[in-house]
């Protein structure tokens, strides 16, 4: 087909007048049945390079993409111009996906989008044999390569499919971010001897890139609040963890900015609703992990702010590339302090499971008399789902285990006489990731043109400066909050109470509240110290914080009864704390919630299935008559997966409670989740220790102070009983001095004065 004819059809079908020259180079090769790799900047129009040829072929084009938002948007667009299109993804029902596969087999669909992970589905494997395929497209093709910044094992299956295809079937791999090393790996896997390779310019000449140097997390809050009021349009604020999406969005909302949090922990419907709101400019900004932005059909994102720098310059280029696709001026800010490198370092070190977890999977399969499915292996090996899938892909690739089909499910078995596990490449990859992180820090600290640095790193050698970044215009900026701004931020952080999103109508369970995040401030360290080291009481500072959280969240609810989660390993620590909370709130406390059997600490389990099994049927209530029609407050120290609270609610609802709400000291940061950047309690403590030495020092000072006080006054910081209170008042009236009372009650003088003042 000649270009003039093609462009006439382009106008008839898509309403566009002409191809870019580089678009036509690729399209021409595709129409000739060639295999192609296209690396080009975001906004270039890579999708047209496969959408147009798809309309010219008789059969169906299958596009593998990890981006559900992109699938939805492109299917909607293609249908609007009368091109039969559909997508298969996890957000649709099984029946919807089955119906689409049926239509595809009947050749009623021209373009089909599918997530690479769906290839493991038996229904897909059976259906693909019936398809009349005319082209295969691999979007985000850097995910094929282990050297890519976002390698995904599921993409390996695409290559397996490609190898089964006839040589004349056109294959197109597209990405905006690939170094020459990654590009060579992709070409090798696709068949490098015959592949057409085109790398376009990665210059984004409408970007104003700035690095803002800060001293603290509080400075980041301050800069964003100050700057966002002067920025045009709508934008993204990217954070390093889920918890920070909530913190920054809450802070901005409190200060009059229409912001909303977005992360992979949200329900699919809510994510979709936020995406639609973003496209309609409902929000000034969406505060997100890197889960948002790729595939969103919105060309006029005007600004991006990173509160945590990405692991690599490639991640960075990809994330900022989601903005300014309309060519208009776009503002890019990265808030930088040297200590922030500990978070990406942590994620690099934990990106692959350790050797013991690989050996555990091998051992279980070796000993099993029959093949095991994914869920069985995850539970037996106590792994997260994503961790297992990484291990599974590596073991299959190394020929240590086999994948076998049983009916409509897949199972895994040990390969007889399998080779030994080879971990050398994993260590090479880890070292490679650290070198990339060093390059990212070099980019942040460089004094040369930032756009040129990025282009050079991505092997798009630039011969000129952008003349728009901070270095081209005079150098990076240092930001320090004003005293007034510091006060505003301090008040917000001290009054920040994370919600526990665990409402369940069936169990009369409403959303609870935590006094803090486990890794925030000194709270995690205090809890850990009290539970596992000195086995003492939770200090009054935690009690006051919990009471403040209660008043902020439950001020309109009258609770009839307080109960607490029976301990697994902390003995009377939670009980004593619950007594103090209940007394301060003047709520009667019950001791009738008990365990019928022993359970293990939930923190030892890595997935929700094992956590649920651990507490299933574990609780009973000894005197159920006191529950009927009551509002119950459930007190605990840490909220993790919510499995324990849900199981308790399931137990209590049988006795006709009115409602149950949970009040805890700390909420962990998605320790069961496998998506985004999530940290377990232990890792949070480790990370906090690495990044907030000053704050950790304060934590230790507080705990050391308590310990020293108890050397002199054994009852220091322990709760006062009713008997103690009565005796204190009587002895004081009888004429005993504060010093005498201090000696009598084994408490310091300040505590005696404070108690007398309260009782008066």
VMD Tcl script that draws the C-alpha trace (Angstrom):
set ca {
  {0.00 0.00 0.00}
  {1.40 3.35 -0.96}
  {1.46 6.26 1.54}
  {-1.06 8.42 -0.36}
  {-3.64 5.61 -0.36}
  {-2.90 4.87 3.31}
  {-3.37 8.51 4.30}
  {-6.69 8.68 2.45}
  {-7.84 5.67 4.49}
  {-6.41 7.29 7.61}
  {-8.62 10.31 7.01}
  {-11.69 8.16 6.28}
  {-11.30 5.98 9.40}
  {-9.55 8.16 11.99}
  {-10.23 11.68 10.71}
  {-6.48 12.40 10.59}
  {-4.82 13.92 7.53}
  {-1.31 12.46 7.55}
  {1.20 10.23 9.31}
  {4.41 11.49 10.83}
  {7.31 10.21 8.74}
  {8.47 7.89 11.54}
  {4.92 6.56 12.00}
  {4.74 5.70 8.32}
  {8.14 3.96 8.40}
  {6.82 1.56 11.04}
  {3.34 1.15 9.51}
  {4.82 0.34 6.10}
  {6.93 -2.46 7.61}
  {3.93 -3.80 9.55}
  {1.81 -3.91 6.39}
  {4.63 -5.90 4.77}
  {4.44 -8.51 7.57}
  {7.66 -7.47 9.35}
  {8.56 -7.54 13.04}
  {9.29 -4.10 14.51}
  {10.54 -2.41 17.66}
  {9.54 1.24 18.10}
  {11.02 3.36 20.90}
  {9.55 6.84 20.99}
  {8.50 9.50 23.47}
  {5.08 9.59 25.13}
  {2.63 11.58 23.02}
  {4.29 10.71 19.70}
  {1.37 8.56 18.54}
  {2.70 5.03 18.89}
  {-0.84 3.61 19.17}
  {-1.65 4.71 15.61}
  {1.25 2.55 14.41}
  {-0.79 -0.54 15.28}
  {-4.37 0.73 15.19}
  {-4.21 1.73 11.53}
  {-2.66 -1.54 10.26}
  {-5.18 -3.48 12.38}
  {-8.02 -1.96 10.31}
  {-6.34 -3.14 7.09}
  {-5.90 -6.80 8.06}
  {-8.62 -9.41 7.70}
  {-8.17 -11.00 11.10}
  {-7.86 -9.71 14.65}
  {-5.00 -7.76 16.25}
  {-4.15 -8.68 19.85}
  {-2.51 -5.97 21.96}
  {-0.84 -7.03 25.19}
  {-0.80 -4.15 27.66}
  {-0.36 -3.97 31.45}
  {-2.36 -0.73 31.55}
  {-6.06 -1.23 32.25}
  {-6.78 2.50 31.98}
  {-5.21 2.56 28.51}
  {-7.28 -0.44 27.45}
  {-10.52 1.19 28.58}
  {-9.75 4.54 26.95}
  {-8.58 3.11 23.64}
  {-11.49 0.68 23.36}
  {-13.89 3.55 24.03}
  {-12.19 5.67 21.37}
  {-12.05 2.89 18.76}
  {-15.70 2.03 19.25}
  {-16.60 5.70 18.83}
  {-15.13 5.54 15.30}
  {-16.84 2.21 14.57}
  {-13.86 -0.13 14.96}
  {-15.04 -3.31 16.79}
  {-12.81 -3.45 19.86}
  {-12.78 -4.98 23.34}
  {-10.51 -5.63 26.30}
  {-10.10 -8.48 28.75}
  {-8.96 -7.61 32.26}
  {-9.42 -8.47 35.93}
  {-11.89 -5.62 36.57}
  {-14.51 -7.31 34.39}
  {-16.62 -10.29 35.42}
  {-15.77 -13.81 34.30}
  {-18.92 -13.82 32.17}
  {-17.96 -10.54 30.44}
  {-14.49 -11.84 29.60}
  {-15.91 -15.17 28.36}
  {-18.34 -13.36 26.07}
  {-15.53 -11.27 24.58}
  {-13.45 -14.39 23.90}
  {-16.44 -15.95 22.17}
  {-16.87 -12.87 19.95}
  {-13.14 -12.90 19.18}
  {-13.28 -16.56 18.15}
  {-16.18 -15.68 15.82}
  {-14.04 -12.91 14.23}
  {-16.42 -10.18 15.44}
  {-13.63 -8.15 17.05}
  {-10.97 -6.26 15.10}
  {-8.75 -5.14 18.00}
  {-8.50 -7.01 21.33}
  {-6.59 -5.65 24.34}
  {-5.51 -8.08 27.03}
  {-3.29 -7.97 30.13}
  {-0.21 -10.25 29.82}
  {-1.15 -11.99 33.10}
  {-4.36 -13.30 31.51}
  {-2.30 -15.71 29.42}
  {-2.13 -17.99 32.44}
  {-5.90 -18.41 32.25}
  {-6.88 -21.77 30.73}
  {-9.91 -20.25 28.99}
  {-7.58 -17.86 27.15}
  {-5.20 -20.67 26.17}
  {-8.08 -22.64 24.66}
  {-9.61 -19.58 22.96}
  {-6.43 -18.27 21.32}
  {-6.22 -21.43 19.20}
  {-9.49 -20.42 17.55}
  {-8.48 -16.84 16.76}
  {-7.71 -15.63 13.28}
  {-4.70 -13.53 14.27}
  {-3.36 -10.87 11.93}
  {-0.93 -9.05 14.25}
  {0.48 -9.15 17.80}
  {1.38 -5.91 19.60}
  {3.42 -5.69 22.82}
  {2.84 -2.39 24.60}
  {5.34 -1.32 27.30}
  {7.78 -3.74 25.67}
  {10.58 -2.90 28.13}
  {8.73 -5.25 30.52}
  {10.02 -8.18 28.40}
  {13.61 -7.59 29.46}
  {15.03 -8.47 32.86}
  {17.30 -5.46 32.34}
  {14.28 -3.20 31.89}
  {13.13 -0.97 34.73}
  {9.80 -2.81 35.06}
  {10.42 -6.46 34.12}
  {7.30 -8.62 34.47}
  {7.46 -12.43 34.25}
  {4.08 -12.56 32.48}
  {5.64 -10.81 29.46}
  {7.83 -13.89 28.94}
  {4.68 -15.76 27.94}
  {4.11 -13.29 25.11}
  {7.48 -14.30 23.71}
  {6.46 -17.96 24.00}
  {3.35 -17.12 21.95}
  {5.38 -15.12 19.42}
  {7.69 -18.10 18.87}
  {4.67 -20.19 17.86}
  {3.53 -17.66 15.26}
  {4.40 -17.88 11.56}
  {7.37 -15.73 10.54}
  {5.21 -13.61 8.22}
  {2.83 -12.55 11.04}
  {3.63 -8.92 11.91}
  {4.78 -8.24 15.48}
  {5.13 -4.73 16.90}
  {6.82 -3.96 20.24}
  {6.50 -0.37 21.49}
  {7.89 1.55 24.47}
  {8.92 5.07 25.41}
  {11.72 3.98 27.74}
  {14.48 1.56 26.83}
  {18.25 1.84 26.87}
  {20.24 0.18 24.08}
  {20.91 -2.79 26.36}
  {17.16 -3.31 26.87}
  {16.43 -2.69 23.18}
  {18.96 -5.36 22.18}
  {17.38 -7.82 24.61}
  {13.90 -7.16 23.16}
  {15.15 -7.54 19.59}
  {16.94 -10.77 20.47}
  {13.77 -12.23 21.95}
  {11.67 -11.15 18.97}
  {14.24 -12.30 16.40}
  {16.91 -9.62 16.02}
  {18.17 -10.73 12.61}
  {14.99 -9.62 10.83}
  {13.45 -7.00 13.08}
  {12.98 -3.37 11.99}
  {14.19 -1.07 14.74}
  {13.32 2.62 15.00}
  {14.34 4.90 17.87}
  {12.87 8.40 17.80}
  {13.87 11.57 19.63}
  {12.98 11.63 23.33}
  {13.16 15.42 23.64}
  {10.21 16.98 25.52}
  {10.76 20.60 24.59}
  {7.75 21.87 26.57}
  {9.07 20.65 29.95}
  {10.36 22.97 32.68}
  {12.23 20.53 34.94}
  {13.26 21.68 38.43}
  {14.88 19.95 41.40}
  {13.92 21.47 44.76}
  {16.31 20.70 47.61}
  {14.67 20.30 51.03}
  {15.84 19.39 54.53}
  {12.76 17.57 55.85}
  {9.45 15.92 55.04}
  {7.74 19.00 56.47}
  {9.50 21.14 53.86}
  {7.97 18.95 51.15}
  {4.47 19.60 52.47}
  {5.21 23.30 52.62}
  {6.62 23.59 49.10}
  {3.68 21.73 47.56}
  {1.07 23.82 49.36}
  {2.82 27.03 48.35}
  {3.56 26.05 44.74}
  {0.35 24.29 43.74}
  {-1.67 27.46 44.19}
  {0.35 29.07 41.38}
  {0.34 26.15 38.93}
  {-2.07 26.03 35.99}
  {-4.47 23.19 35.24}
  {-4.47 19.71 36.72}
  {-1.51 17.57 37.75}
  {-0.08 14.55 39.52}
  {1.78 14.39 42.82}
  {3.78 11.16 42.96}
  {4.71 9.66 46.34}
  {6.84 6.68 47.33}
  {4.21 4.73 49.29}
  {0.46 4.31 49.61}
  {0.38 5.95 53.01}
  {1.87 9.14 51.60}
  {-0.88 9.37 48.98}
  {-3.36 9.66 51.85}
  {-1.22 12.03 53.92}
  {-0.52 14.56 51.17}
  {-4.06 14.51 49.79}
  {-5.53 15.01 53.29}
  {-3.15 17.90 53.95}
  {-4.01 19.63 50.68}
  {-7.75 19.13 51.16}
  {-7.55 20.59 54.65}
  {-5.94 23.66 53.11}
  {-8.50 24.21 50.38}
  {-6.92 22.28 47.49}
  {-9.17 19.76 45.71}
  {-6.86 16.73 45.93}
  {-7.59 13.01 46.03}
  {-5.48 9.93 46.83}
  {-5.04 7.10 44.31}
  {-3.20 3.81 44.74}
  {-3.47 0.15 43.87}
  {-5.08 -0.58 47.25}
  {-8.31 1.14 46.18}
  {-11.24 -0.82 44.77}
  {-11.42 -0.97 40.98}
  {-14.64 1.04 40.80}
  {-13.17 3.84 42.90}
  {-9.99 3.94 40.80}
  {-12.13 4.17 37.67}
  {-14.19 6.97 39.22}
  {-11.03 8.94 40.07}
  {-9.66 8.44 36.55}
  {-12.89 9.79 35.06}
  {-12.85 12.73 37.47}
  {-9.26 13.46 36.47}
  {-10.17 13.57 32.79}
  {-13.01 16.00 33.56}
  {-10.73 18.26 35.64}
  {-12.71 17.58 38.82}
  {-9.48 17.66 40.86}
  {-6.62 20.11 41.05}
  {-4.30 17.18 41.63}
  {-4.32 13.43 42.12}
  {-1.82 12.22 44.73}
  {-0.68 8.80 43.62}
  {1.93 6.10 43.68}
  {3.21 5.30 40.21}
  {0.01 3.25 39.76}
  {-1.62 6.25 38.06}
  {-0.90 8.01 34.81}
  {0.23 5.36 32.35}
  {-2.48 4.87 29.78}
  {-4.69 7.71 31.03}
  {-6.02 9.53 27.98}
  {-5.44 13.09 29.18}
  {-3.04 15.16 27.14}
  {-3.19 18.35 29.22}
  {-1.65 17.29 32.53}
  {0.09 20.55 33.39}
  {2.38 19.62 36.26}
  {4.02 16.71 38.07}
  {5.58 16.84 41.54}
  {7.65 13.96 42.92}
  {7.81 13.86 46.72}
  {10.09 10.80 46.46}
  {12.48 10.41 43.56}
  {12.10 7.24 41.42}
  {14.65 4.41 41.39}
  {16.07 5.15 37.95}
  {16.23 7.92 35.33}
  {14.08 5.65 33.14}
  {11.32 5.48 35.75}
  {11.59 9.24 36.09}
  {11.38 9.91 32.35}
  {8.42 7.56 32.04}
  {6.53 9.20 34.92}
  {7.07 12.80 33.83}
  {6.20 11.72 30.28}
  {2.57 11.32 31.35}
  {2.24 15.10 31.38}
  {2.19 17.75 28.68}
  {1.34 15.53 25.72}
  {-0.49 18.47 24.13}
  {2.82 20.29 23.68}
  {1.92 23.17 26.02}
  {4.21 24.36 28.84}
  {4.45 21.73 31.59}
  {6.08 22.06 35.02}
  {8.06 19.21 36.60}
  {9.30 19.35 40.20}
  {11.28 16.80 42.20}
  {11.62 17.38 45.95}
  {15.04 16.06 46.91}
  {16.97 15.31 50.06}
  {19.85 12.83 50.19}
  {18.23 10.70 52.93}
  {15.39 9.78 50.56}
  {17.58 7.20 48.83}
  {16.89 4.69 51.63}
  {13.40 3.95 50.29}
  {14.47 2.94 46.74}
  {17.42 1.08 48.28}
  {14.97 -0.90 50.37}
  {12.80 -1.75 47.37}
  {15.81 -2.82 45.30}
  {17.00 -5.12 48.09}
  {13.54 -6.69 48.45}
  {12.55 -6.73 44.76}
  {13.31 -10.45 44.55}
  {12.51 -12.94 47.30}
  {15.51 -14.28 49.18}
  {17.10 -17.65 48.40}
  {15.32 -19.38 51.30}
  {11.94 -18.67 49.71}
  {13.05 -20.18 46.40}
  {14.35 -23.22 48.26}
  {11.07 -23.50 50.20}
  {9.05 -23.73 46.97}
  {11.47 -26.30 45.54}
  {11.36 -28.34 48.76}
  {7.55 -28.35 48.96}
  {7.21 -29.49 45.35}
  {9.94 -32.10 45.77}
  {8.08 -33.64 48.69}
  {4.60 -33.38 47.22}
  {3.19 -36.64 45.78}
  {1.20 -34.60 43.24}
  {1.40 -31.23 41.47}
  {0.20 -28.22 43.48}
  {-1.75 -25.14 42.38}
  {-0.81 -21.53 43.02}
  {-2.97 -20.99 46.11}
  {-1.83 -24.22 47.74}
  {1.82 -23.31 47.21}
  {1.35 -19.74 48.42}
  {-0.25 -21.00 51.63}
  {2.22 -23.83 52.23}
  {5.22 -21.60 51.58}
  {3.72 -18.55 53.35}
  {4.42 -16.20 50.45}
  {2.84 -13.11 48.97}
  {1.20 -13.73 45.61}
  {3.58 -11.48 43.70}
  {6.61 -13.05 45.39}
  {5.40 -16.51 44.43}
  {4.85 -15.48 40.82}
  {8.38 -14.12 40.55}
  {9.77 -17.34 42.06}
  {7.57 -19.51 39.83}
  {8.68 -17.73 36.65}
  {12.36 -18.00 37.61}
  {12.12 -21.70 38.51}
  {10.29 -22.53 35.27}
  {12.89 -20.59 33.27}
  {15.73 -22.45 35.00}
  {14.07 -25.81 34.33}
  {13.61 -26.63 38.02}
  {9.80 -26.90 38.00}
  {7.23 -27.60 35.29}
  {3.81 -26.11 34.71}
  {1.12 -28.70 34.03}
  {-2.55 -28.33 33.10}
  {-5.28 -30.03 35.11}
  {-8.69 -29.43 33.54}
  {-9.11 -25.65 33.65}
  {-6.39 -24.99 36.21}
  {-2.61 -24.90 36.24}
  {-0.40 -26.71 38.70}
  {3.31 -27.06 39.29}
  {5.62 -30.02 39.82}
  {9.31 -30.55 40.49}
  {11.37 -31.47 37.43}
  {13.16 -34.79 37.97}
  {16.96 -34.33 37.88}
  {16.52 -30.55 37.79}
  {19.62 -28.33 37.82}
  {20.63 -26.50 41.00}
  {19.12 -23.07 41.60}
  {21.31 -20.37 40.05}
  {21.17 -17.10 41.99}
  {24.12 -15.40 40.28}
  {22.00 -13.51 37.75}
  {19.73 -12.20 40.51}
  {22.73 -10.64 42.26}
  {23.91 -9.17 38.94}
  {20.48 -7.59 38.50}
  {20.53 -6.20 42.03}
  {23.92 -4.57 41.39}
  {22.60 -3.21 38.09}
  {19.61 -1.64 39.89}
  {21.93 0.06 42.38}
  {23.98 1.50 39.53}
  {20.77 2.87 38.04}
  {19.89 4.42 41.41}
  {23.32 6.07 41.50}
  {22.57 7.54 38.07}
  {19.24 8.89 39.35}
  {21.00 10.63 42.23}
  {23.62 11.92 39.79}
  {20.78 13.41 37.72}
  {19.33 15.14 40.79}
  {22.70 16.57 41.81}
  {24.02 17.47 38.36}
  {24.60 21.07 37.27}
  {24.16 20.44 33.52}
  {21.02 20.40 31.36}
  {18.59 17.91 32.90}
  {16.75 17.03 29.67}
  {20.07 16.35 27.94}
  {21.11 14.12 30.84}
  {17.92 12.05 30.49}
  {18.22 11.75 26.71}
  {21.87 10.73 26.93}
  {21.06 8.13 29.57}
  {18.35 6.67 27.34}
  {20.81 6.48 24.42}
  {19.09 9.31 22.56}
  {22.24 11.37 22.29}
  {21.38 15.06 22.58}
  {23.52 17.69 20.91}
  {21.94 20.73 22.56}
  {20.55 21.97 25.88}
  {16.83 22.39 26.57}
  {17.22 25.97 27.88}
  {14.19 25.39 30.14}
  {15.34 23.34 33.13}
  {16.58 24.93 36.35}
  {20.24 24.26 35.53}
  {19.92 25.92 32.13}
  {18.19 28.87 33.81}
  {20.43 29.29 36.84}
  {20.56 26.20 39.10}
  {18.44 24.21 41.52}
  {16.28 25.80 44.24}
  {16.53 25.38 48.02}
  {13.21 25.48 49.88}
  {12.72 26.14 53.59}
  {9.33 26.60 55.25}
  {8.41 29.83 56.96}
  {7.74 29.54 60.73}
  {4.01 30.01 60.05}
  {4.01 27.18 57.51}
  {5.91 24.91 59.91}
  {3.24 25.46 62.57}
  {0.47 24.68 60.08}
  {2.15 21.44 58.98}
  {2.97 20.38 62.54}
  {-0.66 20.81 63.57}
  {-1.76 18.67 60.62}
  {0.72 15.86 61.26}
  {-0.07 15.75 64.98}
  {-3.80 15.53 64.22}
  {-3.52 12.93 61.45}
  {-5.61 9.85 62.23}
  {-5.63 7.10 59.57}
  {-8.99 5.52 58.85}
  {-9.35 1.73 58.95}
  {-11.35 0.96 55.83}
  {-12.90 -2.24 57.12}
  {-16.64 -1.50 57.15}
  {-18.81 -4.57 56.64}
  {-22.60 -4.22 56.83}
  {-23.13 -7.97 57.26}
  {-21.03 -7.95 60.45}
  {-22.29 -4.54 61.75}
  {-18.71 -3.31 61.39}
  {-18.02 0.38 60.72}
  {-14.73 1.98 59.71}
  {-12.34 2.32 62.62}
  {-9.48 4.69 63.30}
  {-5.79 4.52 64.22}
  {-3.84 7.08 66.18}
  {-0.99 6.96 63.68}
  {0.72 4.99 60.95}
  {3.13 2.37 62.23}
  {6.12 3.87 60.43}
  {5.21 7.47 61.12}
  {7.01 9.50 63.76}
  {8.01 7.51 66.84}
  {4.89 5.36 67.16}
  {6.15 2.15 65.55}
  {9.34 2.21 67.59}
  {7.42 2.79 70.83}
  {5.05 -0.11 70.18}
  {7.90 -2.43 69.22}
  {9.91 -1.51 72.28}
  {6.98 -2.03 74.65}
  {5.85 -5.32 73.07}
  {9.14 -7.07 72.47}
  {11.83 -5.45 74.57}
  {10.84 -3.98 77.92}
  {7.36 -5.60 78.02}
  {6.13 -2.49 79.81}
  {3.14 -0.24 79.57}
  {2.42 1.84 76.51}
  {3.49 5.37 77.48}
  {0.98 8.13 78.18}
  {1.95 9.83 74.90}
  {0.37 6.94 72.98}
  {-2.70 6.96 75.22}
  {-3.26 10.67 74.58}
  {-2.83 10.18 70.83}
  {-5.38 7.33 70.81}
  {-7.86 9.39 72.82}
  {-7.46 12.27 70.37}
  {-8.09 9.91 67.44}
  {-11.22 8.61 69.17}
  {-12.59 12.10 69.73}
  {-11.88 13.10 66.14}
  {-13.57 10.05 64.65}
  {-16.27 8.89 67.06}
  {-17.51 12.08 68.70}
  {-21.08 11.42 67.53}
  {-21.24 7.77 68.67}
  {-22.04 6.67 72.22}
  {-20.35 3.35 72.97}
  {-21.91 1.04 75.54}
  {-19.02 -1.36 75.98}
  {-15.27 -1.56 75.34}
  {-13.51 -4.85 74.59}
  {-9.96 -5.68 73.49}
  {-8.31 -8.25 71.23}
  {-7.03 -11.16 73.35}
  {-3.22 -11.23 73.23}
  {-1.07 -13.63 71.22}
  {2.32 -12.72 72.66}
  {2.05 -9.34 74.41}
  {0.49 -10.72 77.62}
  {-1.45 -7.98 79.44}
  {-0.06 -5.06 77.41}
  {-3.18 -4.52 75.28}
  {-5.51 -5.34 78.19}
  {-3.86 -2.72 80.39}
  {-3.97 -0.20 77.59}
  {-7.65 -0.93 76.90}
  {-8.43 -0.41 80.59}
  {-6.78 3.01 80.50}
  {-8.61 3.98 77.30}
  {-11.98 2.80 78.61}
  {-11.48 4.59 81.90}
  {-10.51 7.85 80.20}
  {-13.58 7.63 77.95}
  {-15.88 6.47 80.75}
  {-16.93 3.34 78.84}
  {-17.50 0.07 80.75}
  {-14.96 -2.59 79.79}
  {-15.65 -6.30 79.32}
  {-13.13 -9.13 79.59}
  {-15.38 -11.74 77.97}
  {-13.85 -11.76 74.47}
  {-11.49 -14.72 74.65}
  {-9.64 -17.18 72.45}
  {-10.92 -20.73 72.02}
  {-7.54 -21.84 70.70}
  {-4.00 -20.57 70.31}
  {-3.11 -18.44 67.29}
  {0.18 -17.25 65.90}
  {1.08 -13.56 65.56}
  {-0.47 -12.29 62.32}
  {2.79 -10.61 61.37}
  {4.39 -14.00 60.58}
  {1.98 -14.56 57.69}
  {2.66 -13.03 54.30}
  {-0.71 -13.40 52.59}
  {-4.36 -12.81 53.41}
  {-5.31 -16.49 53.08}
  {-2.95 -17.56 55.86}
  {-3.93 -14.61 58.05}
  {-7.60 -15.52 57.67}
  {-6.93 -19.20 58.44}
  {-4.89 -18.26 61.51}
  {-7.87 -16.61 63.26}
  {-10.75 -18.52 61.69}
  {-13.08 -19.63 64.51}
  {-10.53 -18.60 67.15}
  {-12.73 -16.32 69.28}
  {-15.68 -16.64 71.64}
  {-17.62 -14.32 73.93}
  {-18.27 -15.72 77.41}
  {-21.28 -13.61 78.40}
  {-23.16 -12.77 75.16}
  {-26.14 -11.24 77.01}
  {-24.18 -8.02 77.48}
  {-23.83 -7.56 73.71}
  {-27.38 -7.35 72.35}
  {-28.24 -3.95 70.90}
  {-24.96 -2.47 72.09}
  {-22.40 -0.23 70.39}
  {-19.06 -1.96 70.92}
  {-15.59 -0.36 70.84}
  {-12.83 -2.88 70.03}
  {-9.33 -1.83 71.16}
  {-6.04 -3.22 69.84}
  {-2.46 -2.08 69.30}
  {-1.83 -2.68 65.55}
  {-4.13 -2.93 62.53}
  {-2.65 -4.90 59.65}
  {-4.79 -6.92 57.22}
  {-8.02 -6.49 59.19}
  {-8.51 -10.28 59.32}
  {-8.56 -10.39 63.14}
  {-11.13 -7.61 63.49}
  {-13.32 -9.13 60.80}
  {-13.24 -12.52 62.54}
  {-14.17 -10.92 65.88}
  {-17.03 -9.06 64.18}
  {-18.22 -12.33 62.67}
  {-18.25 -13.83 66.19}
  {-20.07 -10.92 67.85}
  {-22.73 -10.30 65.20}
  {-24.37 -13.59 66.19}
  {-25.32 -11.92 69.47}
  {-27.18 -9.02 67.79}
  {-24.74 -6.19 68.43}
  {-25.78 -2.81 67.04}
  {-22.34 -1.85 65.72}
  {-18.65 -2.57 66.19}
  {-15.86 -0.04 65.66}
  {-12.13 -0.56 66.09}
  {-9.69 1.82 67.78}
  {-5.98 1.04 67.46}
  {-2.67 2.71 68.14}
  {-1.17 2.19 64.69}
  {-2.08 1.13 61.18}
  {0.57 -0.64 59.10}
  {1.25 0.38 55.52}
  {-0.35 -2.33 53.40}
  {1.70 -5.25 54.69}
  {-0.51 -7.82 52.93}
  {-0.67 -5.95 49.65}
  {1.50 -6.85 46.68}
  {1.09 -3.69 44.68}
  {2.66 -0.24 44.73}
  {5.28 0.23 47.38}
  {4.20 -1.41 50.61}
  {6.16 -2.04 53.78}
  {5.64 -4.63 56.49}
  {5.83 -3.50 60.14}
  {9.36 -4.84 60.59}
  {10.56 -3.27 57.35}
  {8.86 -0.03 58.30}
  {10.80 0.02 61.54}
  {14.03 -0.68 59.67}
  {13.27 1.99 57.09}
  {12.27 4.50 59.74}
  {15.47 3.80 61.64}
  {17.50 4.43 58.50}
  {15.73 7.63 57.47}
  {14.79 9.39 60.69}
  {17.74 9.01 63.00}
  {16.87 12.21 64.77}
  {13.28 11.15 65.45}
  {14.38 7.65 66.40}
  {16.74 9.21 68.88}
  {13.78 11.01 70.43}
  {11.87 7.71 70.60}
  {14.71 6.06 72.45}
  {15.05 9.03 74.76}
  {11.38 8.75 75.71}
  {11.64 5.03 76.39}
  {14.98 5.38 78.19}
  {13.45 8.11 80.33}
  {10.58 5.78 81.35}
  {13.04 3.00 82.19}
  {15.19 5.34 84.27}
  {12.13 6.68 86.10}
  {11.09 3.13 87.00}
  {14.50 2.44 88.50}
  {13.67 5.16 91.05}
  {9.86 4.86 91.07}
  {8.66 1.33 90.10}
  {5.08 2.48 89.37}
  {6.07 5.36 87.07}
  {3.77 5.67 84.02}
  {1.55 2.79 85.12}
  {-2.20 3.47 85.19}
  {-3.88 4.58 88.41}
  {-6.57 2.28 89.80}
  {-9.75 3.50 91.50}
  {-8.35 2.26 94.81}
  {-5.12 4.24 94.23}
  {-7.09 7.40 93.42}
  {-9.22 7.11 96.54}
  {-6.19 6.42 98.75}
  {-4.24 9.35 97.22}
  {-7.02 11.84 98.00}
  {-7.44 10.53 101.56}
  {-3.70 10.68 102.37}
  {-3.36 14.14 100.83}
  {-6.27 15.42 102.94}
  {-4.65 13.79 105.95}
  {-1.65 16.07 105.45}
  {0.94 13.94 103.63}
  {3.33 16.03 101.50}
  {3.94 15.46 97.79}
  {7.36 13.97 98.63}
  {5.77 11.53 101.11}
  {3.04 10.59 98.62}
  {5.71 10.05 95.96}
  {7.50 7.58 98.20}
  {4.26 5.87 99.28}
  {2.94 5.31 95.73}
  {6.36 4.65 94.12}
  {5.76 7.45 91.60}
  {7.63 10.66 90.87}
  {6.53 13.98 92.33}
  {5.33 15.34 89.00}
  {2.96 12.40 88.60}
  {1.57 12.97 92.12}
  {0.94 16.67 91.47}
  {-0.64 15.93 88.08}
  {-2.94 13.27 89.55}
  {-4.04 15.45 92.45}
  {-4.82 18.28 90.06}
  {-6.89 15.96 87.87}
  {-8.80 14.46 90.81}
  {-9.53 17.90 92.25}
}
mol new
graphics top color blue
foreach p $ca { graphics top sphere $p radius 0.5 }
foreach p [lrange $ca 0 end-1] q [lrange $ca 1 end] { graphics top cylinder $p $q radius 0.2 }
display resetview
